[in-house]
Every structure is written in C-alpha cells, then in structure tokens.
C-alpha cells in the first residue's frame, strides 16, 4: 500500500478538476491509501470527507489566493516558498509517500513541497497555458515532478514534457443509467417549450465562449424555431460576463429564445432537457460537459482546437468545427435539428462512446501511472 496525498487548491467551489478528483478518490484501488490536502475548506472538502477520506486544510496567504493566471500578482511569488515549506512539514508528519497535485496552484506549491520533502510527485495537468505562465509551470514540473498525467493530448502537447500519460477525465456511468424524459426535465427546469432546445452548460467565463453561442443561436433561430439554454454561473472569475451576455441577447433580439438557468450541482437534468449540447470554448483542455452529455445520449458540437474534440467520436457522436467558424457551427446544429433520425443516431452513438470514460477505468490507469514511478 502507498500513502498518497492528493493536493487541490479548491475546497469550496468544485469545477471539472474537482469533480474528476472526487471520482478518482471514490474509485481508487485498495493499494492506494489517500489523504486529501486542500488550500481552503468548504462544500467540496465536505464532499470528500463524506466518502470517508481524511481532509487537511493548508490555508494560503491572501496574495496567493487573489493571484490568477489572468491577473498574476507579482508579490504572490514571495509567499510560495514559506507555503511550500509548511506543506512539506505536513507531508513528513503524515508519512506521505507520494504527492499527487490536481490544479495549477497545487502544482506549484505541492510539487515544490514534495521536492523539499524528498517525495515523488505526479501532477495531473488540466489547463492549457500560454507565455510566461506556461514556461514557469514547465520549470516547476521539470524540476519537482516525477511524472505527469494530462487530461487530453491537447494538454500534453501544450507542455511537451516527457513522462506524460494521457488519461481522459472520468465519468460515473451508473449515475446516467436512468434519466427523466425530456418533458419531465423541462418541466422541472421551467422550460415551457416542446420544440428543439440547444444548450451550453457549465461555468460562465469569457473563454467558454457564451457570446459565440449567442451569435450562433441567432443564425439557428433564423431557420428553426428553437430555445437556447445557458446553464451555469460565473465561477472563479468573470462575474460581470453574465450582464454582458444578457445585453447581447437583447442586441440580437433573442429575448424570447434564450433561457438563463442557474448552476446545477447535478447537471443531468439539464442534459435530459436538451437535444444538442454546444461547447463554444477557446482551446478547451477537455470538456467535462461533453462526456456528461454523451452519457445522457446527447451529441456535442465543439470547435476543433482543444481537448473537447478528443472527447467525441467525430461525425458519429458529435461534430468538431473549424476553430472560429460560427457559421459552420450553426450549420452543424441545424443538421441535427432538421433531421430527427440523424439526431437520434448521434445520441445513441454518444451513449456508447461514453463507455471509454468510465470512472473505474480512469482510476485503474491513474494507479498504474503512480506505480510506474521509479
């Protein structure tokens, strides 16, 4: 048995990285003895505790917490060494044998702490970075980690580091074995419409492309009566973006067609209500909503510039569109909405394709990556 510390910066909000971590922890093989270390406490940390895993909270200084990849604070770098030193003390005290980092700040502080404690470290890479941020992270990964796991080939290619395993994000397929009907789901969400519904699900952040989605919706609505659902809220950043989107809805004369729905901790209801899912992100590292929609039997359309395109069976369970081609994206949606047989077949194949993302297989592959360490 090996004692592994799983380090993540989020203990409060849960994004795709945290949902994937929770599934990994749930399905870990018995040879791994897990300990979770978060940089803050909160609802997500409680969810980890609820599955029987001990949680340690290692709070970060405010200057590190406020620093983001979009707005890095120069002074935050000064707080990294003492935070890493304290985390190294925790790792020694807890007799940890391997450190597994799950998010950007965890990669930096957790990997340096592992190096200080003389421990091997695996970093689970989930982000596509550019410029100085990418080079800084690459330096940490090269000097402080033993192995890397990337959630897609697009993420692996971003860093170009040896010793990187590509392991797709996991999905608990049992949770999708029984879903409400479209009619039931729409009634529960307050969607009073029995025609086509096209949606985008998840965080409302600028890079997720909700403005693209609305422009595409305008093109689709010109030919087919439909509703367009934006499901989610701003998390981590871009709190003002929703106001901009509502203004864009008015400018595009889509008030009667666009529905804003709140964040759903359990998004299965949203997928059950939709006919087609859209991923309009710029260089999406993976696209968790893509595989969730697949498990619900819904095809996804995305741009072919990141990991989301790797999560579909091209032209079978979904469509990957030339990056930036909003007209082509709209035509792909119309290709489903105007052909019921094609839409049904794509949904059936999507559900079959989702089998490759089952959580048990993911946990097994991660465990193998850990055991391959020298």
C-alpha positions in Angstrom: 0.0 0.0 0.0 1.2 3.5 -0.8 0.2 6.6 1.1 -0.7 9.3 -1.4 -1.5 13.0 -0.7 -3.9 14.4 -3.3 -3.5 18.2 -3.3 -6.0 20.7 -4.8 -6.4 24.4 -4.4 -10.2 24.3 -4.2 -12.1 23.1 -1.1 -15.1 25.4 -1.7 -16.2 25.6 -5.3 -16.0 22.5 -7.5 -15.0 22.8 -11.1 -14.3 20.0 -13.5 -11.0 19.3 -12.0 -12.5 18.8 -8.6 -15.4 16.6 -9.9 -12.8 14.4 -11.6 -10.7 14.2 -8.5 -13.8 13.2 -6.4 -14.5 10.3 -8.8 -10.8 9.3 -8.8 -10.9 9.2 -5.0 -14.1 7.2 -5.0 -12.8 4.5 -7.3 -9.2 4.2 -6.2 -7.9 0.7 -6.0 -7.1 -0.6 -2.5 -3.4 -0.4 -2.8 -3.6 3.4 -2.6 -4.1 5.0 0.9 -5.4 8.5 0.1 -5.1 11.8 2.0 -6.7 15.0 0.6 -5.0 18.3 1.2 -6.9 21.5 0.1 -5.9 25.1 0.3 -9.3 26.1 1.6 -12.2 24.4 3.4 -15.8 24.3 2.2 -18.6 22.3 0.5 -16.2 20.4 -1.8 -14.0 19.4 1.0 -17.1 18.2 2.9 -18.0 16.0 -0.1 -14.6 14.4 0.0 -15.0 13.8 3.8 -18.4 12.2 3.1 -16.7 9.4 1.1 -14.5 8.6 4.0 -11.3 10.4 3.1 -9.5 12.5 5.6 -9.0 16.1 4.6 -6.3 18.5 5.8 -6.7 22.2 5.1 -3.5 24.1 4.3 -4.6 27.7 4.0 -2.7 30.0 1.6 -1.8 33.7 2.1 -4.3 36.1 0.6 -1.8 37.3 -2.0 -1.6 33.8 -3.4 -5.4 33.2 -3.3 -6.0 36.5 -5.1 -3.5 35.8 -7.9 -4.9 34.2 -11.0 -3.5 33.1 -14.3 -5.2 36.1 -16.0 -4.1 38.6 -13.3 -0.9 37.2 -11.6 0.2 39.2 -8.7 4.0 39.7 -8.7 4.1 39.7 -4.9 2.4 36.3 -4.7 5.6 34.6 -5.7 7.2 35.7 -2.5 4.6 33.7 -0.5 5.2 30.5 -2.4 8.4 29.3 -0.6 7.0 29.6 3.0 3.7 27.9 1.9 5.7 25.1 0.3 7.9 24.7 3.3 4.9 24.4 5.6 3.2 21.9 3.3 6.4 19.8 3.2 6.2 19.6 7.0 2.7 18.3 6.8 3.7 15.7 4.2 6.5 14.4 6.5 4.3 14.5 9.6 1.6 12.5 7.7 4.2 10.0 6.4 3.1 10.6 2.8 5.0 8.5 0.2 3.8 10.3 -3.0 2.2 13.7 -3.8 -0.5 14.0 -6.5 -1.3 17.6 -7.5 -4.5 18.4 -9.2 -4.7 22.1 -10.1 -2.4 25.0 -11.0 -1.6 26.4 -7.6 -1.4 22.9 -6.2 1.1 22.0 -9.0 3.4 24.8 -7.9 3.2 24.7 -4.1 2.5 21.0 -3.9 5.3 19.9 -6.3 7.9 22.2 -4.6 6.8 20.8 -1.2 7.2 17.3 -2.5 10.7 18.1 -3.7 11.5 19.7 -0.3 10.2 16.6 1.5 12.2 14.3 -0.8 9.0 12.7 -2.3 8.0 11.7 -5.8 5.3 13.9 -7.3 2.7 13.3 -10.1 1.0 16.4 -11.5 -2.4 16.0 -13.1 -2.4 18.6 -15.9 -5.8 20.1 -16.7 -5.1 23.5 -18.2 -3.7 24.9 -21.4 -1.5 27.9 -20.7 0.5 30.3 -22.8 3.5 32.6 -22.5 5.3 33.2 -19.2 2.8 31.2 -17.1 3.3 28.1 -19.2 7.1 28.4 -19.0 7.1 29.0 -15.3 4.9 25.9 -14.7 7.1 23.8 -17.1 10.1 24.7 -15.0 8.4 23.6 -11.8 7.2 20.4 -13.5 10.7 19.6 -14.8 12.4 20.1 -11.6 9.9 19.0 -9.0 7.7 16.2 -10.5 8.5 12.7 -11.4 5.6 12.0 -13.8 2.7 13.9 -15.4 -0.8 13.0 -16.3 -2.6 15.1 -19.0 -6.4 15.0 -19.4 -6.0 15.2 -23.2 -3.4 15.1 -25.9 -4.0 18.9 -26.4 -2.9 19.5 -22.8 0.1 17.2 -23.1 1.2 19.0 -26.3 0.9 22.3 -24.6 3.8 21.4 -22.2 5.7 18.9 -24.4 7.2 17.1 -21.4 8.5 13.5 -21.4 6.9 11.1 -18.9 3.4 12.3 -19.5 0.4 9.9 -19.7 -2.8 11.0 -21.4 -5.7 9.8 -19.3 -9.2 11.2 -20.1 -11.4 12.5 -17.3 -13.7 10.0 -15.6 -17.5 9.7 -15.5 -19.7 7.7 -13.2 -21.9 6.0 -15.8 -24.1 4.4 -13.2 -25.5 7.9 -12.5 -26.7 8.1 -16.1 -28.5 4.8 -16.1 -31.9 6.4 -15.5 -32.8 9.9 -16.5 -36.1 11.8 -16.7 -37.7 12.2 -20.0 -37.2 15.5 -22.0 -40.7 16.6 -21.0 -40.1 15.8 -17.3 -36.7 17.5 -17.3 -38.0 20.6 -19.0 -40.9 20.9 -16.6 -38.6 20.6 -13.6 -36.4 23.4 -15.1 -39.3 25.6 -16.0 -38.8 25.3 -19.8 -42.2 25.7 -21.3 -41.3 24.6 -24.8 -41.7 21.3 -26.6 -39.5 22.1 -29.6 -35.8 21.8 -30.0 -33.6 23.0 -27.1 -29.9 23.6 -27.7 -27.7 24.4 -24.6 -24.3 25.3 -23.2 -23.6 24.0 -19.6 -21.1 25.0 -17.0 -19.1 28.0 -15.9 -19.9 31.3 -17.4 -16.4 32.5 -18.2 -15.3 34.5 -21.2 -13.0 31.8 -22.6 -16.0 29.4 -22.5 -17.5 31.3 -25.5 -21.0 32.1 -24.4 -21.0 35.1 -26.6 -20.2 32.9 -29.6 -23.0 30.6 -28.5 -25.5 33.5 -28.7 -24.3 34.6 -32.1 -24.6 31.0 -33.3 -28.1 30.9 -31.7 -29.2 33.9 -33.8 -28.2 32.1 -37.0 -30.0 28.9 -36.0 -33.2 30.8 -34.9 -33.4 32.4 -38.3 -34.2 28.9 -39.8 -35.6 26.8 -37.0 -37.8 27.8 -34.0 -35.8 26.7 -31.0 -34.8 27.6 -27.5 -31.2 28.2 -26.3 -30.3 27.4 -22.7 -27.4 28.9 -20.9 -27.0 26.7 -17.8 -24.5 27.8 -15.1 -22.9 30.8 -13.4 -19.6 32.7 -13.2 -17.2 30.7 -11.0 -13.6 31.7 -10.2 -13.7 34.8 -12.5 -15.7 37.0 -14.9 -18.6 37.9 -12.6 -19.6 40.7 -15.0 -19.8 38.5 -18.0 -23.4 37.4 -17.5 -24.5 41.1 -17.6 -22.7 41.4 -21.0 -24.4 38.2 -22.2 -27.9 39.5 -21.3 -27.2 42.7 -23.1 -26.1 40.7 -26.2 -29.3 38.7 -26.0 -31.2 42.0 -26.3 -29.0 43.3 -29.1 -29.5 40.1 -31.1 -33.3 40.2 -30.5 -33.2 36.8 -28.8 -35.2 37.6 -25.6 -37.9 35.1 -26.5 -35.5 32.4 -27.4 -32.7 32.4 -24.7 -33.2 30.9 -21.3 -30.7 31.5 -18.4 -30.8 28.7 -15.9 -28.9 28.6 -12.6 -25.9 26.5 -11.8 -26.9 22.8 -11.2 -24.7 20.8 -8.9 -26.2 17.8 -10.7 -26.3 18.7 -14.4 -28.0 15.5 -15.5 -31.4 17.3 -15.5 -30.0 19.8 -18.0 -28.7 17.2 -20.4 -32.0 15.3 -20.2 -33.8 18.6 -21.3 -31.5 19.3 -24.2 -31.4 18.0 -27.8 -27.9 19.2 -28.6 -25.0 20.4 -26.3 -22.6 23.1 -27.5 -19.1 23.6 -26.3 -18.0 27.0 -27.6 -14.8 27.3 -25.7 -11.5 28.5 -27.0 -8.9 25.7 -26.6 -10.9 23.7 -24.1 -8.5 21.4 -22.3 -11.0 18.6 -22.2 -14.7 19.5 -21.8 -16.3 17.5 -19.0 -19.8 18.5 -20.1 -19.1 16.8 -23.4 -18.7 13.3 -21.9 -21.6 14.0 -19.5 -23.9 14.8 -22.4 -22.6 11.7 -24.2 -23.6 9.6 -21.2 -27.1 11.2 -21.4 -27.3 10.3 -25.1 -26.9 13.9 -26.4 -24.4 14.8 -29.2 -22.0 17.7 -28.7 -20.7 20.2 -31.2 -17.4 21.9 -30.4 -14.5 23.7 -32.0 -11.6 21.6 -33.2 -8.9 23.4 -31.2 -8.6 21.5 -27.9 -9.4 18.5 -25.8 -13.2 18.8 -26.3 -12.8 17.5 -29.8 -10.9 14.5 -28.5 -13.9 13.6 -26.2 -16.3 13.0 -29.1 -16.3 10.3 -31.9 -16.1 12.7 -34.8 -19.1 12.9 -37.1 -20.6 10.0 -35.2 -21.4 11.1 -31.6 -20.8 14.8 -32.3 -19.2 17.4 -34.6 -15.8 19.2 -34.4 -15.9 22.5 -36.3 -13.0 24.6 -37.7 -12.0 27.0 -34.9 -13.8 30.3 -35.1 -16.3 29.1 -37.8 -19.5 30.2 -36.2 -21.4 29.8 -39.4 -20.2 26.2 -39.7 -21.2 25.6 -36.1 -24.7 26.8 -36.7 -25.0 24.5 -39.8 -23.9 21.6 -37.6 -26.7 22.3 -35.1 -29.2 22.7 -37.9 -28.0 19.4 -39.4 -29.3 17.7 -36.2 -32.4 19.8 -35.6 -33.6 19.4 -39.2 -33.1 15.6 -39.3 -34.6 13.7 -36.4 -33.2 10.3 -37.4 -29.6 11.8 -37.5 -30.1 13.3 -34.1 -31.3 10.1 -32.6 -28.5 8.1 -34.1 -25.9 10.5 -32.9 -27.4 10.4 -29.4 -27.2 6.6 -29.4 -23.6 6.5 -30.5 -22.7 9.2 -28.0 -24.0 7.0 -25.2 -21.9 4.1 -26.5 -18.9 6.3 -26.8 -19.2 7.4 -23.1 -18.2 3.9 -22.0 -14.5 4.8 -22.6 -14.7 7.4 -19.8 -16.0 5.1 -17.0 -14.5 6.0 -13.6 -13.3 2.5 -12.8 -11.0 2.5 -15.9 -9.8 6.0 -15.1 -8.8 5.1 -11.5 -7.0 2.0 -12.7 -5.0 4.0 -15.3 -4.0 6.6 -12.7 -3.0 3.9 -10.3 -0.8 2.4 -13.0 0.8 5.8 -13.6 1.7 6.0 -9.9 3.1 2.5 -9.8 5.3 3.1 -12.8 7.3 5.6 -10.8 10.9 4.6 -10.4 
